[in-house]
Amino acid sequence: MTIDGATRKKRYYDQLVFKARSEELAFIHSHEVRRHLSNIMGIIGLIKDADDRQTEFESSVSYLIASADNLDNAIRHISEKLDI
């Protein structure tokens, strides 16, 4: 195989890997990050619109913390993928 052929194959392989990683990151972003962010925004909306915000906050804080932790994990997962 010539150097040009090997270079072309390597470039093609690199493009395939890049495309696969990009698609995986897009999937993680749309299904993980957005889901957890939507949960947080929904919980905040419930608290904001509640007649008794303190009571609503107290009953929702564990869900808010769980969603924030899940969002943090999703972002860390993306960061790990980017470092590969």
C-alpha positions in Angstrom: 0.0 0.0 0.0 1.3 3.4 -0.9 1.7 6.2 1.7 -1.1 8.1 0.0 -3.4 5.1 0.3 -2.5 4.6 3.9 -3.0 8.3 4.7 -6.4 8.3 2.9 -7.5 5.2 4.9 -6.4 6.8 8.1 -8.2 10.0 7.3 -11.3 8.1 6.4 -11.1 6.1 9.7 -10.6 9.2 11.7 -13.6 10.8 10.1 -15.8 7.8 10.9 -14.6 7.9 14.5 -15.3 11.6 14.8 -18.7 11.2 13.3 -19.6 8.3 15.7 -18.3 10.3 18.7 -20.2 13.4 17.6 -23.4 11.4 17.3 -22.9 9.8 20.7 -22.3 13.2 22.3 -25.4 14.6 20.6 -27.5 11.7 21.9 -26.1 12.2 25.4 -26.8 15.9 25.3 -30.3 15.6 24.0 -31.4 12.7 26.2 -29.4 13.2 29.4 -28.4 16.8 29.9 -31.7 18.2 28.6 -33.8 15.7 30.6 -32.2 16.6 33.9 -32.2 20.4 33.1 -35.9 20.1 32.2 -36.6 18.4 35.5 -34.8 21.1 37.5 -36.6 23.8 35.6 -39.9 22.1 36.2 -39.3 21.8 39.9 -38.2 25.4 40.2 -41.4 26.3 38.3 -43.5 24.4 40.8 -41.8 26.1 43.7 -42.1 29.5 42.1 -45.8 29.1 41.4 -46.7 27.6 44.8 -48.9 29.4 47.2 -46.6 28.3 50.0 -43.1 28.3 48.5 -41.3 27.2 51.6 -43.5 24.1 52.0 -43.2 23.3 48.3 -39.4 23.8 48.4 -39.2 21.5 51.4 -41.2 18.8 49.7 -39.2 19.2 46.4 -35.7 19.7 47.5 -34.7 16.0 47.4 -35.9 15.8 43.8 -34.0 19.0 43.0 -30.8 17.7 44.5 -31.2 14.3 42.7 -31.8 16.1 39.3 -28.8 18.3 39.9 -26.6 15.3 40.7 -27.9 13.5 37.6 -27.1 16.6 35.5 -23.6 16.8 37.0 -23.1 13.1 36.1 -24.3 13.6 32.6 -21.9 16.5 32.1 -19.0 14.5 33.6 -19.9 11.7 31.2 -19.6 14.1 28.2 -16.3 15.5 29.6 -14.9 11.9 29.8 -16.0 11.3 26.2 -14.3 14.5 25.0 -11.0 13.5 26.8 -10.8 10.1 25.0 
